[in-house]
Amino acid sequence: MRRTSAPAEAAADAATEFHTFFEQHYAALARLAHLLTGDADGADDLAADALLALWHRWDRVRAAEHPPAYARGVVTNMARSRIRSAVRERRRVTLFWSGQNEQIEGPDVAAVIDVQEALRRLPFRKRACVVLRHSFDLSEKDVSQTLGISVGTVKSQTFKGMAELQRLLGPQPALPRIRITVGDAEGRG
């Protein structure tokens, strides 16, 4: 009877551990990607890409103090990169078409009632803080670890983000609408 070597057993354990992590956290990471980018179709791809990156660094991830926070940080960074790429691409297209004498109208501010649309209008850091605090119910410390910023920055960015959402959504309390809308968008109440 052949015995497996210690490295093979360790690799099998790591694969099993990662599979469990994947099963437990994929849906939440995809939801985070969707809320940060506003792209439902690309959210699953972004979450899958983030998990692939996590698998390649699994030893570092599993040694982290809080692996789910590490994973959210990877998703957040990848989302930021994709948003920046999209902005650069839009600028290139705008420059190309600017010689065509076509005018593109801005969004109808009165129609921007939906919370997700309002979230998309926030600067990335404010959006990330609001989403992680109020949709994922993370503590300020957890958001701080996820984004790699201080707790004070989390507090100020969350406050400013909520104020901006309040301005965009009107005089009704924004927080209950955020929780309800974000939950409904994912098929949860």
N, C-alpha and C positions, 0 to 999 in steps of 0.2 A: 504494500500500500504506500502510495506516494504522499508525502506531506508537502503542504504549500509552504513557501518561504515566508518569513516575517514581512518583507517588503510587499509581497503579493497580498497578504492578509491586511496590511495597513492600507493598501490601495483599495481593496474591496470595502473596508470599513469607511474610508473617505467617500467612496462612491455612494454607499448606502446612506451615509450622513448627509451628503449633498442632495441626494434624491428626496430625503425627508424634508430638508430645508426648502427645496424647490416646491414640493407639494404644499407646504405650509405657507409659503410667502409669495408664490407667483401671482396669484390673483390680486393681492394688495399692491404689489409692485406694478402690475399692469394698470391698476386703477390710479396709482400715483402718476404714472407716465401719462395717462389720459388727461388727468386734471392739470398737469404741468404744461403739456403741449397743446391740449385742446384737439388732438388728433386721435379719434377713437380707433381708426384703422391702423395707425402706426404705433399705438400704445403697446399692443401685444408684441410687436417686433422689437420695440425698445426694451421691454421687460425681458424678452428672450435674449437679446444682445447683452443686457446687463448680467443676466444669470450666466451666460457663457463666459463673460469676463470674470465673474465671481468664481466659476469653476476653475479657470486657469490660475486663480490666486487663492484657491480654497484653503490652503494651509494658513495663509495670512487671515482670511475671513474667519475661519473657525477659531483662531487664536484671539480674535478681536474681543473686546469687552462686551460688545453688544452686536452680534452679527447682523440682525435685521436693520439696525441703524446704519451699519456699514453698507448694506445692500441698498437702502434708500438713498444713501449718499452717492452711490454709483449711478443709480437711476436718475437722480437729480442732476448730476454732472453730465450724463449723456443727453438728458433732455435739454439742458442749457446749450450744449454743442449743436444739437439738431436745430434748435430755435435760431441760433446764430447763423447756421448754414442757410436756413430758410430765408432769413432776413437778407443775407448777402445775395442770395439768388433773386429775391424780389427786387433788390436795388439794381441788379444787372438787367433784369427785364424792364424795369422802369426806365433806366437809362437808354435801353435799346428803343423802346417805344416813345420816348420823350420827343423825338424828332417827327413823330407821326401826327402831331397836333390833336391828339385825342386827350380828353380830360377824363380822369377817373374821379368819380364822386366819393367822398368819405362816407363812413357808415352813418346810418340814420340813428342819432343819439336816442331819440324817443323809442326806437325799437330795441335798444339794448337793455332789456329788462331781465332776460334770463341770467341767472347767476353764473353759469359757465362762461357766457359771453363776457360778463363783467370781469370774471377772473382772468380771462385772456388779455384783458386790457391792462392789468396790473404789471408793473415791472417784475421780472422773474423772481428776484429775492423776496419781494413782498408776497407774490403769489405762492411761492414755496412755503413761506412761513404760515400764511393763512391756511393753506391746504393741509399741511402737516399738523398744525395745532387744532383746527376745527373740523376737518374731515376725518383725519386719522386719530384724533384725540391724543396726540403725543404731548408730553410735558415740554416745557420750554427747554429743559436740559436735553431731552431726546432730540428735539429739533436742532438745538445747538450742535450736538454731536453729528447728526445727519448732514447738516449743511457746512460744518466746519467753521462756524461763526460763534461769537460770544452769546451768552444768555441775554445780555443787555441788548444786543443787536436783534435777537429774536423778538424780544419784547417790543422794541420800537418799530421794527418792520411789520410785526403782526398788528400793532395798534394803527400804524399808518395805512396798512393794507385794508384793514376793516373800515377805517374812515373813508378811504377811497371807494370801497364797495358801497358803503352807505350813500355816498354822494352819487354814484352811478345808478344805484337801485332805487333811490328815493327815500322818503321819510320813514318807511316801514322798517322795523328791526331787521337787519340783514342777517344776523347770526342764525336764527331759526330757518330762514330761507336757504342759507348756505347748506346747512345740515340736511334739510329735506331735499333740496334740489340735487345735491351731490349723491345722496343715497338713492333717489329715484332714478338718476341717470345710470346707475349701475344695477338697476333692478332690485334695489333694496329700499326699505322704507325707513 
